[in-house]
Amino acid sequence: MYGKEKIKGGTIVCQSYISGIIDYYKFLDAMKLNADMPDNMKFCLSEEVSLNEIHKQVLAFMKKYNKLHRKFVAAPAVLMALSAAYPCATK
């Protein structure tokens, strides 16, 4: 990933954006404010998953659904990517 970006520093910028979305999601979860969030926007990350792996999963999702998300706000698309790659176990 690093050093092979189309835009120098692109990996850091992308991972920072993803991290911000994860942090905000965790904040909402801690405050019990995401209960009404649709299931396709919820995700559960294990402590073992690296930010590099998360980044790869988000990129793969974005490439797969490029036409759908091209004119879409990025944050919900990242949530959907995280949900697809890291779904929560059903109770």
Residue frames as qw, qx, qy, qz and C-alpha x, y, z in Angstrom:
[[0.000, 0.885, 0.465, 0.000, 0.00, 0.00, 0.00],
 [0.251, -0.878, 0.082, 0.400, 2.49, 2.59, 1.17],
 [0.269, -0.499, 0.548, 0.615, 4.61, 4.08, -1.58],
 [0.215, 0.189, 0.831, 0.477, 2.33, 2.74, -4.31],
 [0.202, 0.685, 0.519, -0.470, -0.38, 5.39, -3.98],
 [0.415, 0.644, 0.420, 0.487, -1.62, 7.30, -7.00],
 [0.076, -0.883, 0.036, -0.463, -1.50, 10.38, -4.76],
 [0.446, 0.253, -0.631, 0.583, 1.42, 10.68, -2.34],
 [0.112, -0.083, 0.611, -0.780, 0.14, 10.23, 1.22],
 [0.581, -0.146, -0.386, -0.702, -3.19, 8.92, -0.03],
 [0.613, -0.181, -0.764, 0.088, -3.06, 5.85, 2.22],
 [0.228, -0.140, -0.569, 0.778, -2.68, 7.97, 5.35],
 [0.320, -0.007, -0.020, -0.947, -5.50, 10.29, 4.34],
 [0.648, -0.135, -0.580, -0.474, -7.82, 7.39, 3.51],
 [0.564, -0.193, -0.747, 0.294, -7.02, 5.52, 6.73],
 [0.051, -0.060, -0.408, 0.910, -7.52, 8.70, 8.76],
 [0.493, -0.085, -0.223, -0.836, -10.97, 9.16, 7.22],
 [0.699, -0.166, -0.673, -0.179, -11.90, 5.54, 7.94],
 [0.410, -0.103, -0.674, 0.606, -10.57, 5.87, 11.51],
 [0.182, -0.038, 0.195, -0.963, -12.71, 8.96, 12.07],
 [0.659, -0.141, -0.394, -0.625, -15.81, 7.10, 10.96],
 [0.664, -0.141, -0.716, 0.160, -14.94, 4.15, 13.22],
 [0.210, -0.025, -0.532, 0.820, -14.35, 6.51, 16.17],
 [0.391, -0.086, 0.008, -0.916, -17.65, 8.29, 15.62],
 [0.719, -0.147, -0.574, -0.362, -19.48, 4.97, 15.32],
 [0.545, -0.115, -0.710, 0.431, -17.91, 3.80, 18.59],
 [0.049, -0.033, 0.333, -0.941, -18.98, 7.07, 20.23],
 [0.593, -0.124, -0.245, -0.757, -22.57, 6.60, 19.05],
 [0.722, -0.118, -0.680, -0.047, -22.48, 2.98, 20.26],
 [0.362, -0.037, -0.642, 0.675, -21.13, 3.97, 23.68],
 [0.221, 0.037, 0.242, -0.944, -23.87, 6.58, 24.04],
 [0.313, 0.350, 0.874, -0.128, -26.51, 4.05, 22.86],
 [0.308, 0.606, 0.039, -0.732, -27.42, 6.37, 19.99],
 [0.256, 0.349, -0.707, -0.560, -27.10, 3.94, 17.08],
 [0.425, 0.121, 0.855, -0.272, -29.85, 1.50, 18.08],
 [0.593, 0.621, 0.351, -0.375, -32.07, 2.70, 15.22],
 [0.109, 0.621, -0.595, -0.498, -29.27, 2.53, 12.67],
 [0.890, 0.277, -0.160, -0.324, -30.02, 0.07, 9.84],
 [0.888, -0.283, 0.338, 0.133, -28.25, -3.27, 10.12],
 [0.784, 0.445, 0.139, 0.411, -26.37, -2.64, 6.86],
 [0.150, 0.843, -0.212, 0.470, -24.63, 0.26, 8.62],
 [0.662, -0.664, 0.304, -0.167, -23.62, -1.60, 11.80],
 [0.725, 0.424, -0.515, 0.174, -20.29, -3.36, 12.19],
 [0.755, -0.632, 0.173, -0.018, -18.23, -5.12, 14.84],
 [0.501, 0.676, -0.502, 0.199, -14.43, -4.98, 14.70],
 [0.889, -0.354, -0.185, 0.226, -12.23, -7.36, 16.64],
 [0.347, -0.874, 0.249, 0.233, -9.17, -6.01, 18.40],
 [0.701, -0.194, 0.542, 0.422, -6.97, -8.15, 16.12],
 [0.568, 0.662, 0.390, 0.295, -7.97, -6.53, 12.82],
 [0.438, -0.290, 0.090, 0.846, -5.44, -3.98, 11.60],
 [0.255, 0.736, 0.105, -0.619, -6.20, -0.63, 10.04],
 [0.062, 0.402, -0.707, -0.579, -4.40, -1.83, 6.90],
 [0.094, 0.215, 0.963, 0.130, -6.81, -4.78, 6.64],
 [0.205, 0.681, 0.541, -0.449, -9.82, -2.54, 7.26],
 [0.136, 0.649, -0.274, -0.697, -8.53, -0.16, 4.57],
 [0.001, -0.154, 0.876, 0.456, -8.23, -3.04, 2.08],
 [0.144, 0.441, 0.880, -0.101, -11.79, -4.17, 2.83],
 [0.195, 0.746, 0.271, -0.576, -13.19, -0.66, 2.35],
 [0.096, 0.530, -0.524, -0.660, -11.28, -0.22, -0.92],
 [0.081, 0.060, 0.955, 0.277, -12.50, -3.58, -2.22],
 [0.187, 0.618, 0.705, -0.292, -16.10, -2.62, -1.41],
 [0.158, 0.745, -0.011, -0.648, -15.73, 0.77, -3.08],
 [0.032, 0.348, -0.737, -0.579, -14.24, -0.80, -6.21],
 [0.131, 0.263, 0.952, 0.085, -17.01, -3.42, -6.34],
 [0.093, 0.771, 0.618, -0.124, -19.75, -0.80, -6.02],
 [0.330, -0.161, 0.155, 0.917, -17.97, 2.06, -7.77],
 [0.066, -0.378, -0.521, -0.762, -20.91, 3.11, -9.93],
 [0.421, -0.688, -0.588, -0.064, -23.29, 3.07, -6.98],
 [0.511, -0.690, -0.226, 0.460, -21.07, 5.20, -4.71],
 [0.502, 0.281, 0.195, 0.794, -19.50, 7.50, -7.29],
 [0.083, -0.537, -0.128, -0.829, -21.91, 10.36, -6.53],
 [0.676, -0.587, -0.436, -0.092, -22.65, 9.26, -2.98],
 [0.293, -0.835, 0.344, -0.315, -21.49, 10.73, 0.32],
 [0.491, 0.411, -0.749, 0.172, -18.42, 8.75, 1.43],
 [0.260, -0.336, 0.696, -0.579, -19.23, 8.22, 5.12],
 [0.827, 0.036, 0.297, -0.477, -22.32, 5.99, 4.63],
 [0.808, 0.437, -0.382, -0.096, -20.45, 4.05, 1.95],
 [0.218, 0.472, -0.765, 0.380, -17.62, 3.38, 4.42],
 [0.542, -0.182, 0.578, -0.582, -20.16, 2.24, 7.03],
 [0.900, 0.243, 0.012, -0.361, -21.72, -0.12, 4.50],
 [0.614, 0.514, -0.590, 0.106, -18.27, -1.45, 3.58],
 [0.071, -0.400, 0.764, -0.501, -17.41, -2.05, 7.23],
 [0.728, -0.024, 0.389, -0.564, -20.76, -3.74, 7.83],
 [0.872, 0.363, -0.239, -0.225, -20.26, -6.04, 4.83],
 [0.537, 0.470, -0.647, 0.268, -16.73, -7.00, 5.91],
 [0.178, 0.121, -0.767, 0.605, -17.27, -7.07, 9.69],
 [0.542, -0.462, -0.393, -0.581, -20.90, -7.91, 10.48],
 [0.344, -0.393, 0.606, -0.600, -21.98, -8.22, 14.08],
 [0.144, -0.072, -0.987, 0.018, -22.93, -11.66, 15.35],
 [0.521, -0.389, -0.323, -0.688, -26.66, -12.09, 15.57],
 [0.227, -0.248, 0.727, -0.598, -28.08, -12.80, 18.99]]
